[in-house]
Amino acid sequence: MAAVMTSSFTASPSAPTVSSSQVPAGPGAAAALLEAALAAVSGETLSPVSLTLDYGFPLQPGETVTLEAAVERATRTLVFAHGRVLKADGALAATGSAVFRRVEVPGRP
């Protein structure tokens, strides 16, 4: 019996859909997609500090997925984001959270 993951968060209103040609092969597909989505929604030049993922249903190469990501909070030096990867049928492929360090901190020389 496969475990079903649930997650509750407010997704970005502009959650992208990734075309089938963009899903890479292998078990790291969800991680690669989710890290890029979390960094993009943060909207800054960032350096990753941590990435935590929980996997659900596996992705297949060439599969179409929807990425949802949102910034949970931001401080002067860090941005905290979370998101999920959904398969075309709505099944949860992965959820994750990330912490990014701002490369250019406002007000710092």
Backbone torsions as a table, in degrees:
resi	resn	phi	psi	omega
1	MET	NA	126.2	-179.2
2	ALA	-82.2	140.2	176.8
3	ALA	-76.8	140.8	177.9
4	VAL	-107.0	128.5	-178.6
5	MET	-95.4	144.5	173.0
6	THR	-126.4	152.0	-179.4
7	SER	-150.2	142.3	176.3
8	SER	-125.3	125.1	175.9
9	PHE	-166.1	165.9	177.7
10	THR	-92.2	116.9	-179.0
11	ALA	-80.1	156.2	174.8
12	SER	-62.6	138.6	178.8
13	PRO	-64.2	-17.1	-179.7
14	SER	-108.9	41.1	179.9
15	ALA	-60.7	121.3	-175.7
16	PRO	-79.0	154.0	169.4
17	THR	-105.2	129.2	-179.0
18	VAL	-93.7	129.8	-178.8
19	SER	-69.8	160.9	-175.2
20	SER	-58.4	-28.6	-178.1
21	SER	-76.0	-10.6	-175.8
22	GLN	-96.4	-10.0	179.2
23	VAL	-81.1	115.5	-178.6
24	PRO	-74.7	165.4	178.0
25	ALA	-82.5	157.8	173.3
26	GLY	96.9	167.3	-176.1
27	PRO	-69.0	-16.8	179.4
28	GLY	-85.1	4.9	-177.1
29	ALA	-58.9	-48.5	-178.8
30	ALA	-63.6	-39.1	179.8
31	ALA	-63.8	-45.9	-179.3
32	ALA	-63.4	-44.6	-179.7
33	LEU	-66.1	-44.0	-176.4
34	LEU	-69.7	-40.3	178.3
35	GLU	-61.3	-43.2	178.9
36	ALA	-64.2	-41.0	179.5
37	ALA	-66.3	-40.8	179.7
38	LEU	-66.3	-40.2	177.6
39	ALA	-66.5	-40.9	-178.1
40	ALA	-65.8	-41.9	-178.2
41	VAL	-68.6	-23.2	178.2
42	SER	-72.0	-24.7	169.6
43	GLY	67.6	25.7	-178.5
44	GLU	-140.6	175.5	170.7
45	THR	-82.6	111.9	-171.8
46	LEU	-129.2	156.4	173.8
47	SER	-117.9	126.7	-177.7
48	PRO	-67.2	138.1	176.2
49	VAL	-106.7	-45.1	177.5
50	SER	-152.5	154.1	176.3
51	LEU	-141.4	123.2	179.2
52	THR	-118.5	128.8	-179.3
53	LEU	-126.7	145.6	170.3
54	ASP	-123.5	124.9	-176.6
55	TYR	-92.5	145.6	174.0
56	GLY	-114.9	-119.0	179.9
57	PHE	-76.7	138.5	-177.5
58	PRO	-68.6	149.5	175.9
59	LEU	-92.2	148.6	176.5
60	GLN	-107.4	144.6	177.2
61	PRO	-55.2	134.7	178.1
62	GLY	85.2	-0.6	-179.2
63	GLU	-74.3	146.0	175.6
64	THR	-88.8	132.1	-179.7
65	VAL	-132.5	162.3	173.3
66	THR	-113.4	132.6	177.1
67	LEU	-105.3	131.6	174.6
68	GLU	-121.5	133.1	-178.2
69	ALA	-148.8	148.9	179.6
70	ALA	-151.6	150.7	173.9
71	VAL	-85.9	124.8	178.8
72	GLU	-79.4	-47.3	176.0
73	ARG	-164.0	162.8	179.2
74	ALA	-140.2	140.6	174.3
75	THR	-111.6	-172.3	-179.8
76	ARG	-63.9	-32.4	-175.5
77	THR	-116.6	-16.6	-175.0
78	LEU	-128.2	151.1	174.8
79	VAL	-125.9	129.3	179.9
80	PHE	-109.4	123.4	-177.0
81	ALA	-131.8	158.0	176.5
82	HIS	-145.4	158.3	-178.7
83	GLY	-170.2	-173.8	179.0
84	ARG	-152.5	159.8	176.6
85	VAL	-115.4	123.7	-180.0
86	LEU	-113.2	135.2	175.0
87	LYS	-73.3	167.3	-177.8
88	ALA	-58.3	-30.6	179.9
89	ASP	-86.7	4.8	178.5
90	GLY	92.2	-5.9	179.3
91	ALA	-66.7	143.4	-177.8
92	LEU	-82.5	118.1	178.6
93	ALA	-89.3	-34.0	179.8
94	ALA	-169.7	152.2	168.2
95	THR	-124.6	155.9	-179.8
96	GLY	-162.3	163.9	175.0
97	SER	-138.0	152.8	-178.3
98	ALA	-142.9	152.7	171.4
99	VAL	-120.3	130.1	178.7
100	PHE	-121.1	142.2	174.5
101	ARG	-95.8	132.6	177.4
102	ARG	-70.0	129.3	179.8
103	VAL	-74.3	-42.8	178.0
104	GLU	-111.1	103.4	-177.3
105	VAL	-85.5	125.8	178.9
106	PRO	-58.3	134.0	177.5
107	GLY	82.6	1.1	178.7
108	ARG	-111.1	131.8	-178.9
109	PRO	-64.9	NA	NA
